[in-house]
Amino acid sequence: MASVNKAIIVGNLGRDPETRQTNNGTSVTAFSVATTDRWFDKNANEQKERTEWHRVIAWGKLGENVDRYLKKGSKVYVDGRIQTREWQDKDGNKRSTTEVIAQVVQ
């Protein structure tokens, strides 16, 4: 059976994108996208909402364009794949994060 690793996110940037260069000169841009679910809670008789934050990574030219054209508050469409990575922090604690690796950003 085939498998699919696909994420589509439509939301707003929570802060300006941050671009840096890897040791070999490739640019990588990180940004956070907020998505908000809204619903009416009949039991409480009130409107509720929940915001989720998604960390997105864009490599190379795609990331450079994100940095050039998008700013905090921009509405954005991201199509990519989900990736989890692990590392040790400076105190030796094991840390992990889950990110969306962008393939398309509009």
PENOR-V247462 format. One record per pair of residues at least 24 apart in sequence whose C-alpha atoms are under 6 Angstrom apart, sorted by the first residue. I is the first residue (numbers start at 1). GAP is how many residues later the second one is. Records with the same first field share a line. If there is no record, write none. Layout:
I=GAP + GAP
This chain:
5=76
6=74 + 75
7=72 + 73 + 74
8=70 + 71
9=68 + 69
10=66 + 67
11=24 + 64 + 65
12=61 + 62 + 63 + 64
13=59 + 60 + 61
14=58
15=57
16=55 + 56
17=50
26=34
27=33
28=30 + 31 + 35
29=28 + 29 + 34
30=26 + 27
31=25
32=24
55=44
56=43 + 44 + 45
57=44 + 45
58=44
76=30
77=28 + 29
78=26 + 27
79=24 + 25
